[in-house]
Amino acid sequence: MSYLRLNLLLALALIMVSGLSLLAGATAASPSDLLAFVAGEASAQWQIIFADIRAPRIVLAAITGFVLGLAGAATQGLLRNPLAEPSLLGASNAAALGAVIAIYLGLSGTMSYAVPLSAAFGALLSVVLLLIFAGRGVSSVRLILAGFAVSALAGAGIALALNLSSNMFAALEISFWLLGAVENRSWSHVALILPGTLVGLGLLVSGGRGLNAFGLGEDVAASLGVRLAYLRLRLSLGLALAIGAVVSVTGVIGFVGLVAPHFVRPLVGYNPQKSLLPSGLVGALLLVLADSAVRLVPSAQELKLGVLTAFLGVPMLLYLLRRGVADQPQA
């Protein structure tokens, strides 16, 4: 299958699944209701349900999945480790810490954008700490260790906020936010994540050719004229901006960045650059399907999206470990 045909098929599948996802929810909808909405003839009730409630969360789920999938492929190429994912560099936890601080201070009730902005700032701060900890050499091993340090520091901050929270409702809000979800999101939240997402994705995609050379080994990449330190800096900044933007609104959603690249890598000849866009599309497809599933599960309270992705991602991780993926040499 050609690269263009693969992307077109994935994009078409995403559009079809997103359209069907509009039918999923507590209020049952029929295809005729959806057709009436598309034709502009739906009742006011269905206009609100489709356009203002379900459509924003579907678009947000698609954008988030696309970012996580593409970022996962970039992270695995950067670290030359098929079991790596974006959270390994600390951006997710740092963004979560920023949001938790805003919730802990009670800003979420007085400022509607306090949580997303604080989370985005946390992700940007993680890049600064990452580069400080990694030092001037910025090798892959130093990046991993620095990312682990940033992630551990952010995790400790989150635990401290929960431990010191005197308000039970604030602690509960923090706990629910950390589970990850796209429910109760609007078009304003979609608009809020676009700047950081677009800049971050631009940096990641622009480094695709460097990833191909980097996959041959650091010495070979350097001999081909790739500036390794600059490549790592650009990709790390792109990861932080893109991941920080989506996490700032959705909370932490794991395993999509780990799983999505493995579906497409055999189809693109294990080419790091060509795996970026298809991995993003697969990630978007997976998260839209997962969001549809949580809306269909009968429960008193809607299942959190991050919980479902964890349940699906852990078996996939164990399967990859069983296959010995982590021990396979990377091209």
Short mmCIF file of the C-alpha atoms (twelve columns), coordinates in Angstrom:
data_MODEL
# 
_entry.id   MODEL 
# 
loop_
_atom_site.group_PDB 
_atom_site.id 
_atom_site.type_symbol 
_atom_site.label_atom_id 
_atom_site.label_alt_id 
_atom_site.label_comp_id 
_atom_site.label_asym_id 
_atom_site.label_seq_id 
_atom_site.Cartn_x 
_atom_site.Cartn_y 
_atom_site.Cartn_z 
_atom_site.pdbx_PDB_model_num 
ATOM 1   C CA . MET A 1   0.000   0.000   0.000  1 
ATOM 2   C CA . SER A 2   1.358   3.392   -0.965 1 
ATOM 3   C CA . TYR A 3   2.013   6.041   1.674  1 
ATOM 4   C CA . LEU A 4   -0.569  8.429   0.197  1 
ATOM 5   C CA . ARG A 5   -3.253  5.729   -0.016 1 
ATOM 6   C CA . LEU A 6   -2.614  4.702   3.587  1 
ATOM 7   C CA . ASN A 7   -3.111  8.276   4.828  1 
ATOM 8   C CA . LEU A 8   -6.219  8.752   2.696  1 
ATOM 9   C CA . LEU A 9   -7.777  5.523   3.991  1 
ATOM 10  C CA . LEU A 10  -7.014  6.453   7.609  1 
ATOM 11  C CA . ALA A 11  -8.397  9.976   7.117  1 
ATOM 12  C CA . LEU A 12  -11.567 8.556   5.509  1 
ATOM 13  C CA . ALA A 13  -11.977 6.083   8.378  1 
ATOM 14  C CA . LEU A 14  -11.563 8.920   10.883 1 
ATOM 15  C CA . ILE A 15  -14.250 10.994  9.155  1 
ATOM 16  C CA . MET A 16  -16.668 8.053   9.054  1 
ATOM 17  C CA . VAL A 17  -16.064 7.098   12.693 1 
ATOM 18  C CA . SER A 18  -16.432 10.730  13.781 1 
ATOM 19  C CA . GLY A 19  -19.758 10.966  11.958 1 
ATOM 20  C CA . LEU A 20  -21.030 7.780   13.590 1 
ATOM 21  C CA . SER A 21  -19.740 9.015   16.949 1 
ATOM 22  C CA . LEU A 22  -22.267 11.845  16.779 1 
ATOM 23  C CA . LEU A 23  -24.968 9.192   17.284 1 
ATOM 24  C CA . ALA A 24  -23.440 7.905   20.538 1 
ATOM 25  C CA . GLY A 25  -24.638 9.345   23.818 1 
ATOM 26  C CA . ALA A 26  -27.146 9.230   26.645 1 
ATOM 27  C CA . THR A 27  -29.800 10.702  24.354 1 
ATOM 28  C CA . ALA A 28  -30.424 8.182   21.592 1 
ATOM 29  C CA . ALA A 29  -30.028 9.576   18.085 1 
ATOM 30  C CA . SER A 30  -30.959 7.962   14.791 1 
ATOM 31  C CA . PRO A 31  -29.274 8.345   11.400 1 
ATOM 32  C CA . SER A 32  -32.284 10.411  10.275 1 
ATOM 33  C CA . ASP A 33  -31.628 12.877  13.102 1 
ATOM 34  C CA . LEU A 34  -28.012 13.175  11.951 1 
ATOM 35  C CA . LEU A 35  -29.025 13.629  8.326  1 
ATOM 36  C CA . ALA A 36  -31.474 16.352  9.349  1 
ATOM 37  C CA . PHE A 37  -28.670 18.077  11.266 1 
ATOM 38  C CA . VAL A 38  -26.315 17.922  8.266  1 
ATOM 39  C CA . ALA A 39  -29.076 19.335  6.044  1 
ATOM 40  C CA . GLY A 40  -29.698 22.138  8.537  1 
ATOM 41  C CA . GLU A 41  -33.249 20.933  9.253  1 
ATOM 42  C CA . ALA A 42  -32.769 19.505  12.765 1 
ATOM 43  C CA . SER A 43  -34.765 20.737  15.734 1 
ATOM 44  C CA . ALA A 44  -33.215 23.176  18.210 1 
ATOM 45  C CA . GLN A 45  -32.644 20.314  20.672 1 
ATOM 46  C CA . TRP A 46  -30.645 18.250  18.185 1 
ATOM 47  C CA . GLN A 47  -28.756 21.315  16.986 1 
ATOM 48  C CA . ILE A 48  -27.514 21.845  20.531 1 
ATOM 49  C CA . ILE A 49  -26.746 18.157  21.113 1 
ATOM 50  C CA . PHE A 50  -24.865 17.655  17.862 1 
ATOM 51  C CA . ALA A 51  -23.196 21.046  17.360 1 
ATOM 52  C CA . ASP A 52  -22.518 22.229  20.909 1 
ATOM 53  C CA . ILE A 53  -22.157 19.046  22.987 1 
ATOM 54  C CA . ARG A 54  -20.976 16.088  20.906 1 
ATOM 55  C CA . ALA A 55  -19.109 17.740  18.016 1 
ATOM 56  C CA . PRO A 56  -16.623 19.676  20.209 1 
ATOM 57  C CA . ARG A 57  -15.672 16.605  22.223 1 
ATOM 58  C CA . ILE A 58  -15.262 14.512  19.072 1 
ATOM 59  C CA . VAL A 59  -13.021 17.146  17.478 1 
ATOM 60  C CA . LEU A 60  -11.075 17.497  20.729 1 
ATOM 61  C CA . ALA A 61  -10.676 13.712  20.990 1 
ATOM 62  C CA . ALA A 62  -9.464  13.574  17.372 1 
ATOM 63  C CA . ILE A 63  -6.937  16.391  17.871 1 
ATOM 64  C CA . THR A 64  -5.701  14.896  21.139 1 
ATOM 65  C CA . GLY A 65  -5.365  11.422  19.628 1 
ATOM 66  C CA . PHE A 66  -3.563  12.840  16.597 1 
ATOM 67  C CA . VAL A 67  -1.095  14.708  18.801 1 
ATOM 68  C CA . LEU A 68  -0.487  11.701  21.064 1 
ATOM 69  C CA . GLY A 69  -0.058  9.284   18.150 1 
ATOM 70  C CA . LEU A 70  2.301   11.514  16.165 1 
ATOM 71  C CA . ALA A 71  4.226   12.507  19.288 1 
ATOM 72  C CA . GLY A 72  4.552   8.838   20.215 1 
ATOM 73  C CA . ALA A 73  6.077   8.014   16.823 1 
ATOM 74  C CA . ALA A 74  8.452   10.989  17.135 1 
ATOM 75  C CA . THR A 75  9.470   9.973   20.673 1 
ATOM 76  C CA . GLN A 76  10.147  6.382   19.641 1 
ATOM 77  C CA . GLY A 77  12.228  7.613   16.718 1 
ATOM 78  C CA . LEU A 78  14.103  10.138  18.828 1 
ATOM 79  C CA . LEU A 79  14.958  7.655   21.569 1 
ATOM 80  C CA . ARG A 80  15.178  4.685   19.166 1 
ATOM 81  C CA . ASN A 81  13.006  2.733   21.572 1 
ATOM 82  C CA . PRO A 82  9.718   1.156   20.377 1 
ATOM 83  C CA . LEU A 83  8.312   1.239   23.919 1 
ATOM 84  C CA . ALA A 84  8.868   4.971   24.467 1 
ATOM 85  C CA . GLU A 85  6.010   7.443   24.686 1 
ATOM 86  C CA . PRO A 86  5.730   11.256  25.103 1 
ATOM 87  C CA . SER A 87  5.266   11.134  28.877 1 
ATOM 88  C CA . LEU A 88  8.804   9.743   29.102 1 
ATOM 89  C CA . LEU A 89  10.123  13.296  28.608 1 
ATOM 90  C CA . GLY A 90  8.000   14.701  31.434 1 
ATOM 91  C CA . ALA A 91  5.734   17.015  29.436 1 
ATOM 92  C CA . SER A 92  2.487   15.261  30.421 1 
ATOM 93  C CA . ASN A 93  3.170   15.265  34.167 1 
ATOM 94  C CA . ALA A 94  4.461   18.838  34.090 1 
ATOM 95  C CA . ALA A 95  1.322   20.012  32.284 1 
ATOM 96  C CA . ALA A 96  -0.784  18.084  34.784 1 
ATOM 97  C CA . LEU A 97  1.051   19.741  37.673 1 
ATOM 98  C CA . GLY A 98  0.331   23.182  36.243 1 
ATOM 99  C CA . ALA A 99  -3.371  22.357  36.038 1 
ATOM 100 C CA . VAL A 100 -3.395  20.842  39.524 1 
ATOM 101 C CA . ILE A 101 -1.870  24.020  40.988 1 
ATOM 102 C CA . ALA A 102 -4.619  26.118  39.389 1 
ATOM 103 C CA . ILE A 103 -7.299  23.805  40.771 1 
ATOM 104 C CA . TYR A 104 -5.627  23.695  44.184 1 
ATOM 105 C CA . LEU A 105 -5.572  27.512  44.380 1 
ATOM 106 C CA . GLY A 106 -9.251  27.661  43.485 1 
ATOM 107 C CA . LEU A 107 -8.658  29.486  40.196 1 
ATOM 108 C CA . SER A 108 -10.744 27.045  38.185 1 
ATOM 109 C CA . GLY A 109 -13.939 28.489  39.632 1 
ATOM 110 C CA . THR A 110 -13.058 32.148  39.062 1 
ATOM 111 C CA . MET A 111 -11.084 31.964  35.797 1 
ATOM 112 C CA . SER A 112 -12.426 29.632  33.101 1 
ATOM 113 C CA . TYR A 113 -9.074  29.315  31.339 1 
ATOM 114 C CA . ALA A 114 -6.891  29.134  34.454 1 
ATOM 115 C CA . VAL A 115 -6.455  25.354  34.278 1 
ATOM 116 C CA . PRO A 116 -5.531  25.121  30.563 1 
ATOM 117 C CA . LEU A 117 -3.164  28.104  30.710 1 
ATOM 118 C CA . SER A 118 -1.458  26.813  33.850 1 
ATOM 119 C CA . ALA A 119 -1.037  23.399  32.253 1 
ATOM 120 C CA . ALA A 120 0.458   24.886  29.093 1 
ATOM 121 C CA . PHE A 121 2.883   26.928  31.205 1 
ATOM 122 C CA . GLY A 122 3.855   23.778  33.108 1 
ATOM 123 C CA . ALA A 123 4.673   21.998  29.854 1 
ATOM 124 C CA . LEU A 124 6.836   24.879  28.665 1 
ATOM 125 C CA . LEU A 125 8.609   24.986  32.012 1 
ATOM 126 C CA . SER A 126 9.321   21.273  31.678 1 
ATOM 127 C CA . VAL A 127 11.290  21.969  28.494 1 
ATOM 128 C CA . VAL A 128 13.483  24.479  30.310 1 
ATOM 129 C CA . LEU A 129 14.131  22.025  33.141 1 
ATOM 130 C CA . LEU A 130 14.680  19.210  30.643 1 
ATOM 131 C CA . LEU A 131 17.418  21.122  28.847 1 
ATOM 132 C CA . ILE A 132 19.016  22.283  32.096 1 
ATOM 133 C CA . PHE A 133 19.111  18.756  33.495 1 
ATOM 134 C CA . ALA A 134 20.243  17.207  30.207 1 
ATOM 135 C CA . GLY A 135 23.183  19.580  29.880 1 
ATOM 136 C CA . ARG A 136 24.899  20.782  26.736 1 
ATOM 137 C CA . GLY A 137 25.547  17.359  25.255 1 
ATOM 138 C CA . VAL A 138 21.844  16.460  25.072 1 
ATOM 139 C CA . SER A 139 22.386  12.763  24.361 1 
ATOM 140 C CA . SER A 140 19.435  10.360  24.217 1 
ATOM 141 C CA . VAL A 141 20.355  8.771   27.548 1 
ATOM 142 C CA . ARG A 142 20.632  12.173  29.224 1 
ATOM 143 C CA . LEU A 143 17.285  13.182  27.721 1 
ATOM 144 C CA . ILE A 144 15.605  10.069  29.137 1 
ATOM 145 C CA . LEU A 145 17.120  10.586  32.576 1 
ATOM 146 C CA . ALA A 146 16.281  14.292  32.545 1 
ATOM 147 C CA . GLY A 147 12.721  13.521  31.420 1 
ATOM 148 C CA . PHE A 148 12.384  10.989  34.207 1 
ATOM 149 C CA . ALA A 149 13.598  13.595  36.708 1 
ATOM 150 C CA . VAL A 150 11.129  16.220  35.448 1 
ATOM 151 C CA . SER A 151 8.295   13.675  35.451 1 
ATOM 152 C CA . ALA A 152 9.148   12.497  38.974 1 
ATOM 153 C CA . LEU A 153 9.360   16.086  40.222 1 
ATOM 154 C CA . ALA A 154 5.970   16.923  38.698 1 
ATOM 155 C CA . GLY A 155 4.466   13.729  40.117 1 
ATOM 156 C CA . ALA A 156 5.740   14.622  43.559 1 
ATOM 157 C CA . GLY A 157 4.185   18.074  43.206 1 
ATOM 158 C CA . ILE A 158 0.829   16.541  42.275 1 
ATOM 159 C CA . ALA A 159 0.985   14.165  45.245 1 
ATOM 160 C CA . LEU A 160 1.865   17.074  47.535 1 
ATOM 161 C CA . ALA A 161 -1.106  19.104  46.307 1 
ATOM 162 C CA . LEU A 162 -3.446  16.192  46.954 1 
ATOM 163 C CA . ASN A 163 -1.888  15.573  50.365 1 
ATOM 164 C CA . LEU A 164 -2.157  19.203  51.499 1 
ATOM 165 C CA . SER A 165 -5.583  19.888  50.040 1 
ATOM 166 C CA . SER A 166 -7.906  20.843  52.889 1 
ATOM 167 C CA . ASN A 167 -10.872 21.045  50.531 1 
ATOM 168 C CA . MET A 168 -12.316 17.634  49.757 1 
ATOM 169 C CA . PHE A 169 -14.030 18.931  46.644 1 
ATOM 170 C CA . ALA A 170 -10.789 20.406  45.262 1 
ATOM 171 C CA . ALA A 171 -9.002  17.101  45.858 1 
ATOM 172 C CA . LEU A 172 -11.831 15.261  44.125 1 
ATOM 173 C CA . GLU A 173 -11.707 17.673  41.179 1 
ATOM 174 C CA . ILE A 174 -7.948  17.151  40.880 1 
ATOM 175 C CA . SER A 175 -8.350  13.379  40.980 1 
ATOM 176 C CA . PHE A 176 -11.042 13.367  38.295 1 
ATOM 177 C CA . TRP A 177 -9.058  15.750  36.081 1 
ATOM 178 C CA . LEU A 178 -5.988  13.518  36.249 1 
ATOM 179 C CA . LEU A 179 -8.032  10.606  34.877 1 
ATOM 180 C CA . GLY A 180 -8.359  12.348  31.495 1 
ATOM 181 C CA . ALA A 181 -11.597 13.145  29.661 1 
ATOM 182 C CA . VAL A 182 -13.124 15.220  26.861 1 
ATOM 183 C CA . GLU A 183 -16.595 15.511  28.354 1 
ATOM 184 C CA . ASN A 184 -18.064 18.954  29.083 1 
ATOM 185 C CA . ARG A 185 -15.666 20.608  26.635 1 
ATOM 186 C CA . SER A 186 -16.693 23.333  24.183 1 
ATOM 187 C CA . TRP A 187 -15.408 24.909  20.982 1 
ATOM 188 C CA . SER A 188 -13.532 27.461  23.091 1 
ATOM 189 C CA . HIS A 189 -11.412 24.622  24.498 1 
ATOM 190 C CA . VAL A 190 -10.676 23.435  20.961 1 
ATOM 191 C CA . ALA A 191 -9.592  26.942  19.997 1 
ATOM 192 C CA . LEU A 192 -7.442  27.186  23.120 1 
ATOM 193 C CA . ILE A 193 -5.255  24.188  22.248 1 
ATOM 194 C CA . LEU A 194 -4.779  25.021  18.557 1 
ATOM 195 C CA . PRO A 195 -1.829  27.479  18.793 1 
ATOM 196 C CA . GLY A 196 0.401   25.220  20.898 1 
ATOM 197 C CA . THR A 197 -0.721  22.142  18.975 1 
ATOM 198 C CA . LEU A 198 0.026   23.585  15.542 1 
ATOM 199 C CA . VAL A 199 3.442   24.942  16.524 1 
ATOM 200 C CA . GLY A 200 4.373   21.729  18.324 1 
ATOM 201 C CA . LEU A 201 3.262   19.485  15.462 1 
ATOM 202 C CA . GLY A 202 5.122   21.708  13.003 1 
ATOM 203 C CA . LEU A 203 8.340   21.222  14.943 1 
ATOM 204 C CA . LEU A 204 7.828   17.454  15.131 1 
ATOM 205 C CA . VAL A 205 6.987   16.993  11.446 1 
ATOM 206 C CA . SER A 206 9.870   19.206  10.339 1 
ATOM 207 C CA . GLY A 207 12.258  16.893  12.190 1 
ATOM 208 C CA . GLY A 208 11.060  13.790  10.349 1 
ATOM 209 C CA . ARG A 209 13.943  13.662  7.887  1 
ATOM 210 C CA . GLY A 210 16.420  14.015  10.734 1 
ATOM 211 C CA . LEU A 211 14.721  11.082  12.479 1 
ATOM 212 C CA . ASN A 212 15.416  8.894   9.447  1 
ATOM 213 C CA . ALA A 213 19.109  9.680   9.617  1 
ATOM 214 C CA . PHE A 214 19.124  9.419   13.395 1 
ATOM 215 C CA . GLY A 215 17.684  5.905   13.171 1 
ATOM 216 C CA . LEU A 216 20.880  4.795   11.442 1 
ATOM 217 C CA . GLY A 217 22.903  5.747   14.498 1 
ATOM 218 C CA . GLU A 218 24.251  8.962   15.952 1 
ATOM 219 C CA . ASP A 219 27.617  8.701   14.202 1 
ATOM 220 C CA . VAL A 220 26.020  8.051   10.805 1 
ATOM 221 C CA . ALA A 221 23.513  10.881  11.306 1 
ATOM 222 C CA . ALA A 222 26.309  13.286  12.236 1 
ATOM 223 C CA . SER A 223 28.281  12.238  9.151  1 
ATOM 224 C CA . LEU A 224 25.209  13.024  7.024  1 
ATOM 225 C CA . GLY A 225 25.170  16.565  8.351  1 
ATOM 226 C CA . VAL A 226 22.411  16.202  10.962 1 
ATOM 227 C CA . ARG A 227 22.919  18.497  13.927 1 
ATOM 228 C CA . LEU A 228 21.969  16.065  16.658 1 
ATOM 229 C CA . ALA A 229 21.723  18.564  19.525 1 
ATOM 230 C CA . TYR A 230 19.533  20.862  17.429 1 
ATOM 231 C CA . LEU A 231 17.327  17.943  16.338 1 
ATOM 232 C CA . ARG A 232 16.789  16.791  19.920 1 
ATOM 233 C CA . LEU A 233 16.079  20.358  21.040 1 
ATOM 234 C CA . ARG A 234 13.535  20.926  18.274 1 
ATOM 235 C CA . LEU A 235 11.743  17.631  18.861 1 
ATOM 236 C CA . SER A 236 11.728  18.081  22.648 1 
ATOM 237 C CA . LEU A 237 10.242  21.553  22.303 1 
ATOM 238 C CA . GLY A 238 7.663   20.267  19.824 1 
ATOM 239 C CA . LEU A 239 6.673   17.446  22.179 1 
ATOM 240 C CA . ALA A 240 6.278   19.810  25.107 1 
ATOM 241 C CA . LEU A 241 4.188   22.340  23.186 1 
ATOM 242 C CA . ALA A 242 1.893   19.789  21.510 1 
ATOM 243 C CA . ILE A 243 1.456   17.499  24.517 1 
ATOM 244 C CA . GLY A 244 1.145   20.424  26.935 1 
ATOM 245 C CA . ALA A 245 -1.572  21.991  24.787 1 
ATOM 246 C CA . VAL A 246 -3.825  18.920  24.694 1 
ATOM 247 C CA . VAL A 247 -3.145  17.792  28.272 1 
ATOM 248 C CA . SER A 248 -4.036  21.285  29.444 1 
ATOM 249 C CA . VAL A 249 -7.642  20.656  28.372 1 
ATOM 250 C CA . THR A 250 -8.136  16.880  28.445 1 
ATOM 251 C CA . GLY A 251 -6.000  15.825  31.394 1 
ATOM 252 C CA . VAL A 252 -3.593  12.893  31.197 1 
ATOM 253 C CA . ILE A 253 -4.540  10.233  28.631 1 
ATOM 254 C CA . GLY A 254 -1.976  7.479   28.405 1 
ATOM 255 C CA . PHE A 255 -0.896  4.657   26.085 1 
ATOM 256 C CA . VAL A 256 -2.200  6.171   22.814 1 
ATOM 257 C CA . GLY A 257 1.280   7.452   21.995 1 
ATOM 258 C CA . LEU A 258 2.705   4.016   22.730 1 
ATOM 259 C CA . VAL A 259 0.189   1.921   20.824 1 
ATOM 260 C CA . ALA A 260 -0.601  3.956   17.674 1 
ATOM 261 C CA . PRO A 261 2.861   3.809   16.013 1 
ATOM 262 C CA . HIS A 262 2.940   0.000   16.238 1 
ATOM 263 C CA . PHE A 263 -0.154  -0.282  14.036 1 
ATOM 264 C CA . VAL A 264 1.402   1.667   11.170 1 
ATOM 265 C CA . ARG A 265 5.135   0.976   11.424 1 
ATOM 266 C CA . PRO A 266 5.000   -2.339  9.466  1 
ATOM 267 C CA . LEU A 267 2.909   -0.602  6.763  1 
ATOM 268 C CA . VAL A 268 5.491   2.128   6.101  1 
ATOM 269 C CA . GLY A 269 8.587   -0.059  6.091  1 
ATOM 270 C CA . TYR A 270 9.646   0.995   9.586  1 
ATOM 271 C CA . ASN A 271 10.446  4.463   8.227  1 
ATOM 272 C CA . PRO A 272 10.452  6.956   11.164 1 
ATOM 273 C CA . GLN A 273 9.478   9.943   9.015  1 
ATOM 274 C CA . LYS A 274 6.658   8.154   7.187  1 
ATOM 275 C CA . SER A 275 5.269   6.779   10.449 1 
ATOM 276 C CA . LEU A 276 4.519   10.252  11.880 1 
ATOM 277 C CA . LEU A 277 1.343   11.234  10.009 1 
ATOM 278 C CA . PRO A 278 -0.258  7.743   9.922  1 
ATOM 279 C CA . SER A 279 0.451   7.313   13.634 1 
ATOM 280 C CA . GLY A 280 -1.330  10.591  14.300 1 
ATOM 281 C CA . LEU A 281 -4.344  9.481   12.268 1 
ATOM 282 C CA . VAL A 282 -4.450  6.098   14.030 1 
ATOM 283 C CA . GLY A 283 -4.196  7.869   17.393 1 
ATOM 284 C CA . ALA A 284 -7.112  10.127  16.443 1 
ATOM 285 C CA . LEU A 285 -9.129  7.124   15.293 1 
ATOM 286 C CA . LEU A 286 -8.441  5.214   18.517 1 
ATOM 287 C CA . LEU A 287 -9.386  8.115   20.771 1 
ATOM 288 C CA . VAL A 288 -12.598 8.927   18.890 1 
ATOM 289 C CA . LEU A 289 -13.589 5.257   19.154 1 
ATOM 290 C CA . ALA A 290 -12.700 5.233   22.850 1 
ATOM 291 C CA . ASP A 291 -14.746 8.379   23.471 1 
ATOM 292 C CA . SER A 292 -17.709 6.827   21.679 1 
ATOM 293 C CA . ALA A 293 -17.342 3.736   23.841 1 
ATOM 294 C CA . VAL A 294 -17.370 5.644   27.137 1 
ATOM 295 C CA . ARG A 295 -20.590 7.366   26.068 1 
ATOM 296 C CA . LEU A 296 -22.229 4.019   25.348 1 
ATOM 297 C CA . VAL A 297 -21.199 2.295   28.588 1 
ATOM 298 C CA . PRO A 298 -24.250 2.293   30.903 1 
ATOM 299 C CA . SER A 299 -23.175 3.817   34.227 1 
ATOM 300 C CA . ALA A 300 -24.341 6.390   36.743 1 
ATOM 301 C CA . GLN A 301 -21.249 8.482   35.945 1 
ATOM 302 C CA . GLU A 302 -19.503 8.536   32.590 1 
ATOM 303 C CA . LEU A 303 -16.340 6.448   32.455 1 
ATOM 304 C CA . LYS A 304 -13.221 8.586   32.144 1 
ATOM 305 C CA . LEU A 305 -11.407 8.374   28.817 1 
ATOM 306 C CA . GLY A 306 -7.979  7.933   30.412 1 
ATOM 307 C CA . VAL A 307 -9.247  4.934   32.369 1 
ATOM 308 C CA . LEU A 308 -10.443 3.177   29.206 1 
ATOM 309 C CA . THR A 309 -7.218  3.858   27.280 1 
ATOM 310 C CA . ALA A 310 -5.242  2.457   30.218 1 
ATOM 311 C CA . PHE A 311 -7.301  -0.735  30.206 1 
ATOM 312 C CA . LEU A 312 -6.736  -1.095  26.469 1 
ATOM 313 C CA . GLY A 313 -3.097  0.024   26.507 1 
ATOM 314 C CA . VAL A 314 -1.738  -2.231  29.240 1 
ATOM 315 C CA . PRO A 315 -2.571  -5.496  27.398 1 
ATOM 316 C CA . MET A 316 -1.002  -4.013  24.261 1 
ATOM 317 C CA . LEU A 317 2.173   -3.182  26.189 1 
ATOM 318 C CA . LEU A 318 2.330   -6.703  27.623 1 
ATOM 319 C CA . TYR A 319 1.806   -8.123  24.134 1 
ATOM 320 C CA . LEU A 320 4.693   -6.050  22.760 1 
ATOM 321 C CA . LEU A 321 6.922   -7.163  25.612 1 
ATOM 322 C CA . ARG A 322 5.888   -10.765 24.953 1 
ATOM 323 C CA . ARG A 323 6.937   -10.382 21.329 1 
ATOM 324 C CA . GLY A 324 10.293  -9.042  22.459 1 
ATOM 325 C CA . VAL A 325 9.838   -5.678  20.729 1 
ATOM 326 C CA . ALA A 326 11.983  -3.944  23.325 1 
ATOM 327 C CA . ASP A 327 14.902  -6.221  22.465 1 
ATOM 328 C CA . GLN A 328 14.720  -5.740  18.713 1 
ATOM 329 C CA . PRO A 329 17.498  -3.613  17.239 1 
ATOM 330 C CA . GLN A 330 16.306  -0.289  15.925 1 
ATOM 331 C CA . ALA A 331 17.237  0.770   12.405 1 
# 
